[in-house]
Amino acid sequence: MGQDSSEHRWDFFVSYAHADTSWAEWIAWTLEEAGYQVLLQTWDFAPGTNWLHSIQEGITRADRMLVILSSSYAASVFGQAEWMAAWSADPRGFARRVLPIRVDDSPPPDRFMPIFSLGIFGLDEVAAREKLLSGVSAVLRGGAEPPTAPQFPASISVRPVLSERAKPDVEPSFPGVDLVRDAANRLEDVFRPVGVPTVTFVAPEEYIPFRLALRQHGLCIVLEGPSGIGKTTLLKCAIDQDSQRLEKVETYSARIPGDVERIRRLPAEGHVGLLVIDDFHRLPEDLQGRIVDYLKRLADDAGSPGKLVIVGIPDTAATLVSISFDIANRIRVFRLGRAGEKQVLELVEKGEAALNISFDRRQEIVQAAAGSLITAQSLCSHLVMIAGVEESRLTPTVVQAEIPTARANVTKELRDKYGSAVNTFAAMDDLDKATCIDLLLALGQTEDGILALDDVQNRSSDLMPTIEKIFVTSSSPGLDPDGSIARHFFYDSRGRRIIADDPQLIFFLRQLRRDELLSMAGKRLPVPREHVFICYSHVDTDWHDRLLVQLTSLKRDGILDIWSDKRIEIGDDWREEINAALSRARFAVLLVSGDFIASEFIRKVELPALLAAAKSDGCRIIPILVRASTYKEMPELERFQHVNPGGKTLASLSTEEAEQVLANVARSILKFAKRRMK
């Protein structure tokens, strides 16, 4: 029989996302078996019930609200509506009446951060039941009752219609580790370098507002951001989650010739439903203008059956406004920036949870991803493959993160995809020039895959004509015989920018070295010596840091680049980085100490290369005696004049005297560098 909502009260109202129904049912069953009375939507709300009023009534007539916290709940519009209703009803007592129960290790929404939460994820069923019941009991014993009685909800005319309870006759299955073992996650479904991730999808802050904007009739949307930032993933997940509320959905890409023709017919033929135009920046300029006019017509026609979503690179909205200034108040713009460390870490941790693994160098993976979720997917996928893990493990497994090996594997795969385009691009200029190679390297170091030519034009007077021939003039097919450049690189003539809107291409470019690109393009240019190389033992790091301070002006004024092993990033091949820096050293500053001389790497790798360069290529060796050593007993070093007054080590001098020695070194290098520049 149904229950009379006007008389009945509950101990708990359960708020949860649809994806966590199994958790909600297991928790409700466990609490009712312990004697509590629980209101659960899937058991107690009859079909046809006014959902919003039923939720408000349940919150009002329950002593406490259990929130099943998970990544799904954080992204749920309805979950947000429920806890906001609870907060609105009693803002001051919100923390006292709400008990969050965490069922995965995703961070709770900001509203719940200061509230005590009960975590039952990662436990077996017996431990989870014990922790749930003991935690609930403790909260009830220590909880504070509201200072005044809740207001009688007489003004609410609609009550939850409680039919015969749909509570099952048998206890629900525990939705924890047992289910993971029954349905193992496969590696290719967890970390996905290509395609839209599901298991490791990370919702950006804009996710809920974006979903609401998609559902708003007549509102045209612009979604812009760098490559690899998750625009396509955000759009796909939002559409999938709201598929029942959205009308017909189609996507046209400016990369596909057939789609471009369909886009060209839009202003005349119109469309019905939600239409996504991806890679808008790749459309011809005349067609961009026509689409802007069409967008204005849609926005101004309240009865229009069509809605547009424009997806593109950063400044896409600004491009629309430059075409027609009055478009600004007709669009809603969502801008995605590069992923923060917190987002990348969430992606990694979701994958770990799905595969029942943990990376031993998780934070290094986050840093190596450099703000790209796609790069994080690729690195994690290869790291897990290297460890021999194909699906979720029955027991927790630690995966050793061989980051250099993973990066090398990814680079090797991408070489087949992008090698031809990069080789052709690198060879566009003359054999005795490396302008295009420098452009590729500069493009690879951008955060958003966009290189403004106005910023680099002074590198070569014939830069712009070459670029115009490649990307604008169709009468020069010989420069791009297989069309590979145009497939992977895009030239924005309006903004004078080279764009690589493929995140994997950016990752590939970041792994390439200048000498490697020269070899790939068949060029043999002399390697310029443009570095000050600091050779030191890590025991003397403090002296290294003080020297860097004195040398800062050289780098700031663009006279010389300062290099030490502190520039090696996590995941880099450190030996290759050091060898490349040694080959470019014009000045070598040696911080000599007993530890310096005792270092096998310095003695066998760095010193021989520097001494050979001093003999043949004019590299200038500058020893600084920082602490006591057998420097004078090493003829290969002793022949180079040190800078210490009276042969006194820096450690034996006062702080100011030592700083003066380092400042004199900086002045000496500056003097010789300027002399060679004349």
C-alpha positions in Angstrom: 0.0 0.0 0.0 1.2 3.6 -0.6 2.3 5.8 2.3 0.5 9.0 3.3 3.1 11.8 2.6 1.2 14.3 4.8 2.0 12.2 7.9 5.2 10.3 7.1 8.7 11.4 7.8 12.0 9.8 6.7 15.4 9.6 8.4 17.1 10.1 5.0 16.4 11.4 1.5 19.0 10.0 -1.0 20.3 12.3 -3.7 22.2 10.5 -6.5 23.0 10.6 -10.2 21.3 8.1 -12.5 24.7 6.4 -13.1 25.0 5.6 -9.4 21.6 4.0 -9.0 23.2 0.7 -8.0 25.1 2.4 -5.2 21.9 4.3 -4.0 19.9 1.1 -3.9 22.6 -0.8 -2.0 23.0 2.1 0.6 19.2 2.5 1.0 18.7 -1.2 1.5 21.6 -1.4 4.0 20.2 1.5 6.1 16.6 0.2 6.1 17.9 -3.2 7.2 19.5 -1.4 10.1 16.1 0.2 11.0 16.3 3.6 9.3 13.6 4.9 7.0 14.8 6.0 3.6 13.2 7.9 0.8 14.6 6.8 -2.6 13.4 8.1 -5.9 13.7 4.8 -7.8 11.6 3.0 -5.1 9.2 5.7 -3.9 8.3 8.1 -6.7 5.4 6.9 -8.8 5.5 7.4 -12.6 4.0 10.7 -13.5 5.1 12.4 -10.3 6.1 16.1 -10.6 9.8 15.4 -10.0 10.8 18.9 -8.8 8.0 19.2 -6.2 8.6 15.6 -5.1 12.2 16.4 -4.5 11.4 19.5 -2.5 8.9 17.6 -0.4 11.3 14.8 0.2 14.1 17.2 1.3 11.7 19.0 3.6 10.2 15.9 5.3 13.5 14.0 5.7 15.7 14.6 8.7 18.9 14.4 6.6 20.0 14.2 3.0 22.4 11.6 1.9 24.4 12.7 -1.2 26.0 9.9 -3.2 29.1 11.8 -4.3 30.9 10.7 -7.5 32.2 12.1 -10.8 28.8 11.4 -12.3 27.0 13.4 -9.5 29.4 16.3 -9.9 28.4 16.5 -13.6 24.7 15.9 -13.0 22.4 18.9 -13.6 19.6 17.1 -11.5 22.0 16.3 -8.7 23.0 19.9 -8.5 19.3 21.0 -8.5 18.7 18.7 -5.5 21.5 19.8 -3.2 20.8 23.5 -4.2 17.2 23.0 -3.2 18.4 21.7 0.2 20.8 24.6 0.6 18.1 27.1 -0.4 15.7 25.6 2.1 18.2 26.0 5.0 21.5 27.7 4.1 22.8 27.8 7.6 21.9 24.2 8.5 23.0 22.8 5.1 26.2 21.3 6.5 24.4 19.8 9.4 21.6 18.1 7.4 23.7 16.8 4.6 25.9 13.7 4.7 28.0 13.1 1.6 28.9 9.5 0.9 31.8 9.2 -1.6 31.6 6.1 -3.9 34.7 7.0 -6.0 37.9 9.0 -5.5 36.9 12.0 -7.6 37.2 15.3 -5.8 33.9 16.6 -4.3 32.3 19.8 -5.7 33.4 23.0 -3.9 30.1 23.2 -2.0 30.9 19.9 -0.2 34.6 20.5 0.4 34.2 21.7 4.0 31.5 19.1 4.9 32.5 15.8 6.6 32.1 13.0 4.0 32.1 9.2 4.4 34.1 7.3 1.8 33.2 3.7 1.1 34.9 3.3 -2.3 37.7 0.7 -2.7 36.3 -1.5 0.1 34.8 -4.9 0.0 31.1 -5.3 0.8 31.6 -6.2 4.5 33.9 -3.3 5.2 31.7 -0.9 3.2 28.6 -1.9 5.2 30.4 -1.6 8.5 31.9 1.9 7.6 28.5 3.1 6.3 26.5 2.1 9.4 29.1 3.2 11.9 29.6 6.5 10.1 25.9 7.2 9.9 25.5 6.3 13.6 28.3 8.7 14.6 26.9 11.5 12.6 23.5 11.1 14.1 24.9 11.0 17.6 26.9 14.2 17.1 24.6 16.1 14.8 22.9 19.2 15.8 19.1 19.7 15.5 17.9 22.9 13.8 17.2 25.7 16.4 13.6 26.0 15.2 11.1 23.6 13.8 11.1 23.5 10.0 8.3 25.5 8.3 5.2 23.6 7.6 5.1 23.1 3.8 1.5 23.9 3.4 2.2 26.2 0.5 3.4 23.3 -1.6 0.3 22.0 -3.3 1.9 19.0 -5.0 2.9 16.1 -2.9 5.1 13.1 -3.9 2.8 10.4 -5.1 4.0 7.3 -3.2 2.6 4.2 -4.8 3.3 0.6 -3.7 7.1 0.7 -3.0 9.2 -0.6 -5.8 11.8 -1.8 -3.3 13.1 -5.2 -4.5 12.5 -8.4 -2.5 16.2 -9.4 -2.5 19.2 -7.4 -1.4 20.8 -5.4 -4.4 24.3 -6.5 -5.4 27.1 -4.6 -3.8 28.3 -2.2 -6.6 32.0 -2.1 -5.4 35.0 -4.2 -6.2 33.0 -7.4 -7.0 31.4 -5.9 -10.0 34.8 -4.6 -11.2 36.1 -8.2 -11.2 33.1 -9.5 -13.1 33.3 -6.9 -15.8 37.0 -6.1 -16.4 37.8 -2.8 -18.1 40.0 -3.1 -21.2 43.0 -0.8 -21.7 41.7 0.4 -25.1 38.4 1.5 -23.5 40.1 3.3 -20.5 42.9 5.4 -22.0 41.9 6.5 -25.5 44.4 8.6 -27.5 42.0 8.6 -30.4 38.3 9.2 -30.2 36.1 10.3 -27.3 36.9 8.9 -23.9 34.2 7.6 -21.6 35.8 6.0 -18.6 38.4 8.8 -18.3 36.2 11.7 -19.4 37.0 14.8 -17.3 34.2 17.3 -17.2 35.5 20.9 -17.4 34.0 23.6 -15.2 31.9 24.8 -18.2 30.2 21.4 -18.6 26.9 22.0 -16.9 26.4 25.6 -18.3 27.3 24.2 -21.7 24.7 21.5 -21.5 22.1 24.0 -20.4 23.0 26.3 -23.3 22.7 23.4 -25.8 19.1 22.8 -24.6 18.2 26.4 -24.8 16.1 26.9 -28.0 17.4 29.5 -30.5 20.7 30.2 -28.7 23.7 29.9 -31.0 26.9 28.7 -29.4 30.6 29.2 -30.1 33.0 26.7 -28.5 36.6 27.7 -28.9 39.9 26.5 -27.6 43.4 25.1 -28.4 43.8 21.7 -30.0 43.7 18.7 -27.7 41.9 20.7 -25.0 38.7 18.6 -25.2 36.3 20.5 -27.3 35.1 17.5 -29.2 34.9 15.4 -26.1 32.9 18.0 -24.2 30.5 18.4 -27.1 30.1 14.6 -27.7 29.5 13.8 -24.0 27.1 16.7 -23.5 25.0 15.6 -26.6 25.0 12.0 -25.5 23.9 12.8 -21.9 21.1 15.0 -23.1 20.2 13.1 -26.3 16.5 12.7 -25.2 16.1 16.4 -24.7 17.9 17.5 -27.9 16.3 17.4 -31.3 18.0 16.1 -34.4 21.8 16.5 -34.1 24.2 16.6 -37.1 27.9 17.5 -37.3 29.7 19.0 -40.4 33.5 19.3 -40.5 35.3 21.9 -42.5 38.0 19.3 -43.1 35.6 17.1 -45.2 35.0 18.5 -48.8 31.5 17.0 -48.9 30.6 18.7 -45.6 31.9 22.0 -46.8 29.5 21.8 -49.7 26.6 21.1 -47.3 27.7 24.1 -45.2 27.7 26.2 -48.4 24.0 25.3 -49.0 22.9 26.1 -45.4 22.0 29.7 -45.9 19.6 28.9 -48.8 18.2 25.6 -47.5 18.3 26.0 -43.8 18.3 23.1 -41.3 16.3 21.6 -38.5 17.6 20.7 -35.1 21.1 21.1 -33.7 23.9 21.5 -36.3 27.6 21.5 -35.3 30.1 23.1 -37.6 33.6 21.9 -36.6 36.9 23.4 -37.6 35.2 26.7 -38.6 38.5 28.4 -39.1 39.2 26.1 -42.0 36.2 27.4 -44.0 37.0 29.8 -46.9 36.6 33.4 -45.8 33.6 34.1 -48.1 31.8 31.1 -46.6 32.6 32.2 -43.1 30.8 35.5 -43.9 27.7 33.7 -45.2 27.5 31.5 -42.1 27.7 34.5 -39.9 24.7 36.1 -41.8 22.9 32.8 -41.5 23.6 32.6 -37.7 22.1 36.1 -37.3 18.9 35.1 -39.1 18.6 32.1 -36.8 19.1 34.2 -33.7 16.6 36.8 -34.8 13.9 34.3 -35.8 12.2 33.0 -32.6 10.4 30.3 -34.5 13.4 28.9 -36.3 13.7 25.1 -36.0 17.5 25.3 -36.3 20.3 25.9 -33.8 24.1 26.3 -34.6 27.2 25.4 -32.6 30.4 26.8 -34.1 33.6 24.9 -33.0 37.0 26.3 -33.6 40.4 27.5 -32.4 41.0 30.3 -29.9 39.6 33.7 -31.1 36.9 32.1 -33.3 34.3 34.3 -31.6 36.5 37.3 -32.3 36.7 36.3 -36.0 32.9 36.2 -36.1 32.7 39.7 -34.6 35.3 41.0 -37.0 33.1 39.8 -39.9 29.9 41.3 -38.4 30.2 43.3 -35.2 26.6 42.9 -34.2 26.9 39.2 -33.9 28.4 39.5 -30.4 25.0 39.8 -28.6 23.5 36.9 -30.6 25.9 34.1 -29.5 27.0 32.4 -26.2 30.8 31.8 -26.2 32.5 29.0 -24.2 36.3 29.2 -24.1 38.3 26.1 -23.1 41.8 26.7 -21.9 44.6 24.2 -21.5 43.9 21.6 -18.9 45.1 22.3 -15.4 47.2 19.8 -13.4 44.0 19.0 -11.4 42.1 17.9 -14.5 45.0 15.9 -15.9 45.4 14.2 -12.5 41.7 13.4 -12.4 42.0 11.7 -15.8 45.0 9.7 -14.7 43.3 8.7 -11.4 40.1 7.6 -13.2 42.1 5.3 -15.4 44.0 3.9 -12.4 40.7 3.2 -10.7 39.2 1.5 -13.7 42.3 -0.8 -14.3 43.0 -1.3 -10.5 46.5 0.1 -10.9 48.6 2.9 -9.6 51.4 4.7 -11.4 54.5 5.1 -9.3 55.3 8.5 -10.9 51.8 9.9 -11.3 52.7 13.6 -10.9 55.5 13.3 -13.5 53.0 12.0 -16.0 50.8 15.0 -15.2 53.7 17.4 -15.9 54.8 15.5 -19.0 51.3 15.9 -20.5 51.9 19.7 -20.5 48.2 20.6 -20.2 46.9 18.3 -22.9 44.4 15.7 -22.1 45.0 13.9 -25.4 48.8 13.7 -24.6 47.9 12.4 -21.1 45.7 9.7 -22.7 48.6 8.7 -25.1 51.2 8.6 -22.4 49.1 6.6 -20.0 48.1 4.1 -22.7 51.7 3.4 -23.6 52.9 3.2 -20.0 50.2 0.6 -19.2 51.1 -1.3 -22.4 54.8 -1.3 -21.4 53.8 -2.7 -18.0 51.9 -5.6 -19.8 48.5 -4.6 -18.4 45.7 -5.3 -20.9 42.6 -5.0 -18.6 41.7 -4.3 -15.0 43.7 -6.3 -12.5 42.1 -8.5 -9.8 44.6 -7.2 -7.3 46.0 -3.6 -7.0 49.1 -3.3 -9.2 51.8 -0.7 -9.2 52.8 0.4 -12.7 56.3 1.8 -13.1 56.1 4.9 -15.3 58.8 4.6 -17.9 58.0 8.0 -19.3 61.0 8.4 -21.7 60.2 5.0 -23.2 56.5 5.9 -23.5 57.3 9.2 -25.2 59.6 7.5 -27.6 57.0 4.9 -28.5 54.3 7.6 -29.1 56.8 9.6 -31.3 57.6 6.5 -33.3 53.9 5.9 -34.0 53.3 9.5 -35.0 56.3 9.6 -37.3 54.4 7.5 -39.9 51.5 9.9 -39.7 53.2 13.2 -39.8 56.7 12.5 -41.1 56.0 13.4 -44.7 54.3 16.7 -43.9 57.0 17.8 -41.4 59.8 16.8 -43.9 58.2 18.8 -46.7 57.5 21.8 -44.5 61.1 21.7 -43.2 62.5 21.6 -46.8 60.4 24.5 -48.2 63.2 27.0 -48.0 66.7 26.8 -49.5 69.2 24.1 -48.4 71.4 26.7 -46.7 68.5 28.1 -44.6 66.6 26.7 -41.6 63.7 29.3 -41.4 61.0 26.7 -41.8 62.7 24.3 -39.3 62.7 27.1 -36.8 59.0 27.8 -37.5 58.2 24.1 -36.8 60.1 24.2 -33.6 58.4 27.4 -32.5 55.0 26.0 -33.4 55.7 23.0 -31.3 56.4 25.1 -28.3 53.2 27.1 -28.4 50.5 26.2 -25.9 47.6 26.4 -28.4 49.2 25.2 -31.6 49.0 28.7 -33.1 52.1 30.6 -34.3 51.7 34.3 -35.2 54.0 35.1 -38.1 54.3 38.7 -37.1 56.2 37.5 -34.0 58.8 35.6 -36.0 58.9 37.5 -39.4 62.2 39.1 -38.6 63.9 35.8 -38.8 63.8 35.8 -42.6 63.0 38.5 -45.2 61.5 36.0 -47.6 59.4 34.2 -45.0 56.0 35.6 -46.0 56.3 34.9 -49.8 57.2 31.3 -49.0 54.3 30.9 -46.7 51.9 32.6 -49.1 53.0 30.2 -51.9 52.4 27.1 -49.8 49.0 28.0 -48.2 47.4 30.5 -50.6 48.7 30.1 -54.1 47.5 27.0 -55.8 49.8 27.5 -58.7 52.8 26.1 -56.7 51.9 22.4 -56.3 55.6 21.4 -56.5 56.2 22.8 -53.0 53.6 20.4 -51.6 53.4 17.5 -54.1 51.3 15.1 -52.0 49.2 17.8 -50.2 50.5 16.6 -46.9 51.3 20.1 -45.6 47.8 21.3 -46.2 46.3 18.3 -44.5 48.1 18.9 -41.2 48.9 22.6 -41.2 46.6 25.5 -41.8 47.4 29.1 -42.7 45.1 31.8 -41.4 45.6 34.7 -43.9 43.4 37.0 -41.9 45.3 36.6 -38.7 48.7 35.8 -40.4 49.0 32.6 -38.3 50.2 29.0 -38.9 47.9 26.6 -37.1 48.4 23.0 -36.2 45.0 22.0 -34.8 45.9 18.4 -34.2 47.2 17.8 -30.6 49.2 14.7 -31.6 51.0 16.8 -34.2 52.0 19.3 -31.6 53.2 16.5 -29.3 55.2 15.1 -32.2 56.9 18.5 -33.0 57.8 18.8 -29.3 59.8 15.6 -29.5 61.9 16.7 -32.5 65.3 18.3 -32.3 66.7 20.9 -34.6 69.6 18.7 -35.8 67.1 15.9 -36.4 64.9 18.2 -38.5 67.9 19.3 -40.5 68.8 15.7 -41.2 65.2 14.9 -42.2 65.2 17.8 -44.6 68.6 16.9 -46.1 70.2 20.1 -44.8 73.7 20.3 -43.3 74.1 23.6 -41.6 76.8 24.3 -39.0 75.4 24.1 -35.5 75.7 27.6 -33.9 77.4 27.8 -30.5 75.0 30.0 -28.6 74.8 28.6 -25.1 76.5 29.3 -21.8 76.8 25.7 -20.4 77.1 25.4 -16.7 78.9 22.3 -15.6 78.5 21.4 -11.9 77.9 18.8 -9.3 74.5 18.8 -7.7 76.1 19.1 -4.4 77.0 22.7 -5.5 73.5 23.6 -6.5 73.4 26.7 -4.3 76.4 28.2 -6.2 74.8 27.2 -9.5 71.7 29.1 -8.6 73.6 32.2 -7.6 75.5 32.1 -10.9 72.2 31.9 -12.8 71.1 35.2 -11.1 74.2 37.0 -12.3 73.8 35.6 -15.8 70.1 36.6 -16.1 70.8 39.8 -18.1 72.5 37.8 -20.9 69.4 35.7 -21.5 67.0 38.6 -21.0 68.8 40.8 -23.6 68.9 37.9 -26.1 72.7 37.8 -26.2 73.2 34.2 -25.1 71.1 31.3 -23.8 71.9 29.9 -20.4 71.8 26.1 -20.1 72.2 23.7 -17.2 70.6 20.4 -16.5 67.8 22.1 -14.5 66.2 22.9 -17.9 65.6 19.2 -18.5 61.9 18.5 -18.1 60.4 15.4 -16.5 60.3 12.7 -19.1 63.0 14.1 -21.3 65.9 12.0 -22.5 68.4 13.7 -20.3 71.5 12.3 -22.1 70.3 13.6 -25.4 69.5 17.0 -23.9 72.9 17.3 -22.4 74.7 16.2 -25.6 72.8 18.7 -27.6 73.6 21.5 -25.2 77.3 20.6 -25.2 77.3 20.8 -28.9 76.0 24.4 -28.7 78.2 25.7 -25.9 80.1 28.9 -26.6 81.1 29.4 -23.0 81.5 26.6 -20.4 81.4 27.7 -16.8 82.9 25.0 -14.5 81.9 25.1 -10.8 85.0 23.2 -9.6 84.9 21.3 -6.3 85.9 17.9 -4.9 82.4 16.6 -5.9 82.8 18.1 -9.4 86.1 16.2 -9.9 84.7 13.0 -8.3 81.7 12.9 -10.7 82.1 10.1 -13.2 79.6 11.7 -15.6 81.4 15.0 -15.6 84.8 13.4 -16.1 83.7 10.9 -18.9 81.0 12.8 -20.8 80.8 16.6 -20.2 84.5 17.5 -19.8 85.8 15.6 -22.8 83.1 17.2 -25.0 83.9 20.7 -23.7 87.6 20.3 -23.9 87.3 19.1 -27.5 85.1 22.1 -28.3 87.6 24.4 -26.7 90.4 23.0 -28.9 88.5 23.0 -32.3 85.5 25.2 -32.1 86.4 28.1 -29.9 84.4 27.2 -26.8 85.7 29.3 -24.0 86.3 27.4 -20.6 85.8 29.5 -17.4 86.6 27.6 -14.2 85.2 28.9 -10.9 86.7 27.3 -7.7 83.7 27.0 -5.4 85.2 24.6 -2.8 88.5 22.8 -2.1 89.6 20.3 -4.8 92.6 18.7 -6.5 92.0 21.1 -9.5 95.8 21.9 -9.8 96.6 18.2 -10.1 94.5 17.9 -13.3 96.6 19.4 -16.1 93.7 19.2 -18.6 91.8 21.7 -16.3 94.6 23.6 -14.7 95.7 25.1 -18.0 92.5 27.1 -18.1 92.8 30.3 -15.9 90.3 30.3 -13.1 88.6 33.6 -12.0 89.1 33.4 -8.3 91.3 36.2 -6.8 94.3 34.7 -5.1 93.0 31.2 -5.8 90.6 31.4 -2.9 87.4 29.3 -3.3 84.0 31.0 -3.1 83.2 29.1 0.1 86.2 30.7 1.8 85.1 34.3 0.8 82.4 36.4 2.4 79.0 36.4 0.7 79.6 39.8 -0.9 83.0 38.8 -2.2 81.7 35.6 -3.7 78.9 37.5 -5.4 81.5 39.9 -6.8 83.4 37.0 -8.4 80.2 35.7 -10.0 79.3 39.1 -11.3 82.8 39.4 -12.8 82.2 36.2 -14.7 79.0 37.5 -16.1 80.8 40.7 -17.2 83.6 38.7 -18.8 81.2 36.6 -20.8 79.2 39.6 -21.9 82.4 41.3 -23.1 83.5 38.3 -25.2 80.0 37.7 -26.6 79.7 41.3 -27.8 83.1 41.1 -29.4 82.2 38.1 -31.4 78.9 39.7 -32.4 80.7 42.5 -34.2 
